Amino acid sequence: MSDNLPLCPECSGAYTYEMGALLVCPECGHEWSPSAQSADGASGSRVIKDAVGNVLADGDTVTVVKTLKVKGSPSGIKAGTKVRNIRLVDGVDGHDIDCKVDGFGAMQLKSSVVKKV
């Protein structure tokens, strides 16, 4: 809809729009990060690593390596909890993983407290 937004990488649709930090194509429903569009080998791409140095990507499954306190919950997230289908984001205060944790719902985690499975 705007001349400065890129075409959809999936269907080449011209009606892309911004939704928060993502770009969305209303024709096919594809969502992508604008930085992923320019990361065709460019040095500007950000690499997020887990607690032991493995590179993380969208859709990975990770395990929490230490027990985490959660506001409003008496127990928190225990070490060893598996989190599936993570999404890497530019979060606040170092929280760079957006995910859903079973029993807790949607939340953001720091990559330094997870390990790739």
N, C-alpha and C positions, 0 to 999 in steps of 0.2 A: 504494500500500500504506500510505502514511502520509497523514494528513489534511491536512498542510501542503504537500504537493507538488502542483503544478498538473496538470491533465489534459493528455494528449498533444495537441499542436496539429494533428496529422495525422488521427488517428482518434478523438479524444476519450476514449481509454482511461483508466481510473481507476487502473491498476496500475503507474504510473510509479515508478521507483526511481533512486537516485543511483549513478553509477559514476564515481568521481573527480570531475572538475569538470563532468561532463555529466549530464543526465537522460536516461533510456532508457525506452522503451515496449516491454514484452515482447510486446505483442499485434501491433504492426506493425513493430517493429524500428527505429523512428525515434529518432535521438539529437539532442539540442539542448542549447544552453547556457542555464542559467536566466536569465542576464543578457539573452539574446536575447528571452526571453519578456516581460521588462519593458521592452524597448527600443522600445515602440510610439510612438516620437517623444519619449521621455523624455530629459532632458538628462544622465542618468546613464550613457548608453551611451558606450563607449570607441571612439574612431576610431583605427585604425592606418594609418599612411601609409608609403609606400616611400621610397627615398633621394631621389627628386625631388618628393615631395609628393602622389603619386596615392594615393587612398584604396583600401585593400586589402579584399577580402572572401573568405569561404570559397570554395574551388573555383577561385580565380584561378590563372593561369600567370604566373610571374615569372622573371626572368633575374638571375643573380648578377652584380653590377657590379664586384667586385674579388676577386682570388684569396684563398681562405680556407685557412688551415692546419687540418688535421684530425689529431687524435691518432691515432697508429698507422698513418698513411698517409704515404708518402714524397712524394706529389705534391700532395695537397689538392684542393680544388674550384677549378677554373679559372674566371676571369671569362668570362662569356658562357654559362655552363651554364644550361639551361632546367630549371625545376622546375615540374611540373604539379600541379594539384589541391592547393593549400596549405590548411591549416586554421589559423585564428587561435586562439591559446590565451593564457592568462595564464601565461607561462613564467617561468623562473628567470633572474635576471640580465639581463633585457632581451631574452631569446630568446622572441619572441612569434609565431613561425611554426613549425608542426609540419608536416613534409613527408617525402617519400621522394626522395632524390637518386640518380639512376642511377649505379651503380658504388659507392655508399657506403651505401645503405640509409636507414633512418629516422633523422631527426635534427631538431634545432630550429635555426632561423636567426633572426638579428635582422632586423627590417624595414629597418634602415638600410643593409643590404648587398645589397638586392634592388631590382629595378625591374619594375613591372608591364608585361606585354607587351600 
